[in-house]
Amino acid sequence: MFDNLKNMGKMVQQANQMKKRMQEVQAELKKHKVSGYGAGGKVEIVVNGEIDVLEVKINPEMYADKDPRKLEIAIKEAFNLASSKAKNLAAENLKKVTGGMNIPGLT
């Protein structure tokens, strides 16, 4: 019976350590920046590891084009690439916390 309590105590301690490390990883992700590009680099979107948009840069050439659809496509392309990079960054950092264990909702 006491062995079970010891094991339970260790599990709680490990869970608390993992929670603390997860919070540290989230703070680190906020600091990381990744970029995605569209229209051959004429549009750049910079996001952090939590996929918050930090910057949007559009080359003036894109405004000169009379077809707004091209700019829309370039923005979407840049954002999708940046968010994909941010998701991969988050997954890599989470693997460090979980030891590669697949935890639904986290990885």
Buried (B, 14 or more C-beta within 10 A) or exposed (E): EEEEEEEEEEEEEEEEEBEEBBEEBBEEBEEBBBBBBBBEEBBBBBBBBEBEEEEEEBBEEBEEEEEEEBBEBBBBBBBEBBBEBBEEBBEEBBBEBBEEEEEEEBE
